[in-house]
Amino acid sequence: MTARLSLAMIVKDEEESLDRVLGQAAAFCDELVVADTGSTDRSREIAVAAGARVVDVPWTDDFAAARNASFAPCTGDWILWLDADDSVPEEVQQRFRQAKDDLLTDELDAVWTPYRYHFSPETGQCTLVVPRERMVRRAAGLQWTGRVHEVLTVPLDRSVARDDLYVEHRPHPAKNERKTGRNLRILQSAVASGDRSPRTLYYFANELWDNGRPEEALVAYEDFLASPGDGWERYAALVSMSRCASGLGRWEQAREYGLRAIALDPSRAEAFLAVGDLYFAREDWVGGAPFFAAATVARMPSIGFISDADYSWRPSDQLSICLANSGRHEQAVQEAMRSLRDGNPERERVRSNIKWCIDQLG
């Protein structure tokens, strides 16, 4: 039996991209629900014209509350959420249609899919992927939590991952300007009012760093690490702390944070790359090479923030440069070739490096 799929969105002043995403979602969703949190532009008009049911939701600086309010009117067997600046390519729309027949059953409560969140403006390559709980079974009653960067707590034994059902984040430049500082303001208020939950502290630190306040970010990350709990966020916090300290010119501190991250999870590439970059910036090619070499054998994880480049061409590219400058030219050529095979977009530079290494070999 084909499952009915509802779309749930929260919207405020999204006229630049709303028509696009609703048109794409209509190709595979049986119901469109738009929760409007106070638009003053044409968003409501656009949503109604696209066939969506629009409900008014008061904005309380709480994205989880708004998400839950967008789920409440849905009547489908399953609910899929999107943001107004998301995009679902045509070939993926067809896969979502098929999923209603062969995937969305009562045996599952959620489906995880890749959120292709950032793209290089130079090459168009996806540079950041975040696995997200994209579709949930309505009868499971799952609730959103988190005032910013909200999540659904999903039973892992009742969920499945589908890498082919990806969604792309394609924000309009005008929206990027509007939301600058918004998340930081919300999280700063939450912390000031006594919210010391690990998730709030972690994303508060991230927002401080993203807003160019690394000194304060380090303090907030330390507060997060002092809170109880495990998870990939602790690893990611240490990697971010290494980057923060490096930006502040604190090389030894940056290295210490990176090594702590490696000790916490040696299976991931990010910390190896962060420490390798510290040596690379000092042109300490011998010191950096082992860290980049370790990153080349890391396998892409299924959780957390994931950069495709970190698990494909970047480690071998950096390793190749270290090897070339250490006089290990034959190995440098091998790593450079590997980097090209894995999709390095800077192909002319790499080819030039290969030619230089071959010339050194005579």
Stockholm file with secondary structure:
# STOCKHOLM 1.0

chainA/1-362         MTARLSLAMIVKDEEESLDRVLGQAAAFCDELVVADTGSTDRSREIAVAAGARVVDVPWTDDFAAARNASFAPCTGDWILWLDADDSVPEEVQQRFRQAKDDLLTDELDAVWTPYRYHFSPETGQCTLVVPRERMVRRAAGLQWTGRVHEVLTVPLDRSVARDDLYVEHRPHPAKNERKTGRNLRILQSAVASGDRSPRTLYYFANELWDNGRPEEALVAYEDFLASPGDGWERYAALVSMSRCASGLGRWEQAREYGLRAIALDPSRAEAFLAVGDLYFAREDWVGGAPFFAAATVARMPSIGFISDADYSWRPSDQLSICLANSGRHEQAVQEAMRSLRDGNPERERVRSNIKWCIDQLG
#=GR chainA/1-362 SS CCCCEEEEEEESSCTTTHHHHHHHHTTTCSEEEEEESCCCSSHHHHHHHTTCEEEECCCCSCHHHHHHHHHTTCCSSEEEECCTTEECCHHHHHHHHHHHHHTCSTTCSEEEEEEEEEECTTTCCEEEEEEEEEEEEGGGCCCEECSSSCEECCCGGGEEECTTSCEEECCCHHHHHHHTTHHHHHHHHHHHTTCCCHHHHHHHHHHHHHTTCHHHHHHHHHHHHTSSCCSHHHHHHHHHHHHHHHHTTCHHHHHHHHHHHHHHCTTCSHHHHHHHHHHHHTTCHHHHHHHHHHHHTCCCCSSSCBCGGGGTHHHHHHHHHHHHHTTCHHHHHHHHHHHHHTTCSCHHHHHHHHHHHHHHHC
#=GC SS_cons         CCCCEEEEEEESSCTTTHHHHHHHHTTTCSEEEEEESCCCSSHHHHHHHTTCEEEECCCCSCHHHHHHHHHTTCCSSEEEECCTTEECCHHHHHHHHHHHHHTCSTTCSEEEEEEEEEECTTTCCEEEEEEEEEEEEGGGCCCEECSSSCEECCCGGGEEECTTSCEEECCCHHHHHHHTTHHHHHHHHHHHTTCCCHHHHHHHHHHHHHTTCHHHHHHHHHHHHTSSCCSHHHHHHHHHHHHHHHHTTCHHHHHHHHHHHHHHCTTCSHHHHHHHHHHHHTTCHHHHHHHHHHHHTCCCCSSSCBCGGGGTHHHHHHHHHHHHHTTCHHHHHHHHHHHHHTTCSCHHHHHHHHHHHHHHHC
//
